[in-house]
Amino acid sequence: MSWLDSPLPDDERDSLLDTLADGLKKRGLAVPALFALELHRPLGNTLAHGLMGLTPLLGPVLGAAKLQQASALLADPTAVDALIERLNATETPAS
């Protein structure tokens, strides 16, 4: 059994997606991220398992909890679609 067997709770998933989308937009990386997400969409589950396998190597540097969350997001096709929608959404200026 792995952490990919249990999906993230909806509120945690939405919070992560909002944070990720906002960070990408602030850095001007929304368009490259959209290309990467669309290009690698069929490989999401494979990439999630790859991250799971690399956790012993990357965990001390990036944090095991963050890698688990990233793996869970990649394994969930609806999360990838939701991130694409958030990146495509245009922000309305505050008046």
C-alpha positions in Angstrom: 0.0 0.0 0.0 1.3 3.5 -0.9 0.2 7.0 -0.3 -1.2 7.1 -3.8 -3.9 4.6 -2.7 -5.7 7.3 -0.7 -6.4 10.6 -2.5 -5.9 14.0 -0.8 -8.9 15.5 0.9 -10.7 18.0 -1.3 -9.9 21.1 0.8 -6.2 20.2 0.9 -6.1 19.4 -2.8 -7.8 22.7 -3.6 -5.5 24.7 -1.4 -2.4 23.0 -3.0 -3.7 23.7 -6.5 -4.4 27.4 -5.7 -1.0 27.8 -4.2 0.7 26.2 -7.1 -1.3 28.1 -9.7 -0.7 31.4 -8.0 3.0 30.7 -7.7 3.4 29.8 -11.3 1.4 32.9 -12.4 3.6 35.2 -10.2 6.8 33.8 -11.7 5.4 34.1 -15.3 5.5 30.3 -15.7 1.8 29.7 -16.4 2.2 29.1 -20.1 5.2 26.7 -19.9 3.4 24.9 -17.1 0.3 24.5 -19.3 2.5 23.0 -22.1 4.1 20.6 -19.7 0.9 19.6 -18.1 -0.8 19.0 -21.4 2.2 17.2 -22.8 2.7 14.9 -19.8 -1.0 14.3 -18.9 -1.0 10.7 -20.0 2.1 10.0 -17.9 0.8 11.5 -14.7 0.4 8.2 -12.9 3.8 7.0 -14.0 5.4 10.3 -12.9 3.6 10.0 -9.5 5.1 6.6 -9.0 8.5 7.9 -10.1 8.4 10.6 -7.5 7.4 8.0 -4.9 10.5 6.0 -5.8 12.7 9.1 -5.7 11.5 10.1 -2.2 14.4 8.6 -0.4 16.8 10.6 -2.5 14.8 13.9 -2.9 13.0 13.8 0.5 15.8 15.2 2.6 16.2 18.1 0.2 12.6 18.9 -0.8 10.7 17.4 2.1 9.0 14.0 2.0 5.5 15.5 2.7 5.8 17.8 -0.3 6.8 14.9 -2.5 3.9 12.9 -1.2 1.5 15.7 -2.0 3.0 16.2 -5.5 2.7 12.5 -6.2 -0.9 12.4 -5.1 -1.7 15.4 -7.3 0.0 13.8 -10.4 -1.8 10.5 -9.8 -5.2 12.3 -9.8 -6.3 13.2 -13.4 -9.0 15.5 -12.0 -6.3 17.5 -10.1 -4.3 18.0 -13.2 -7.4 19.2 -15.1 -8.2 21.5 -12.2 -4.7 23.0 -12.2 -5.0 23.6 -16.0 -8.3 25.4 -15.4 -6.7 27.5 -12.7 -3.8 28.4 -14.9 -6.1 29.3 -17.8 -8.4 31.5 -15.6 -7.8 35.2 -16.0 -7.9 37.2 -12.9 -10.3 40.1 -12.8 -8.7 43.4 -11.6 -9.9 44.6 -8.2 -11.9 47.8 -8.4 
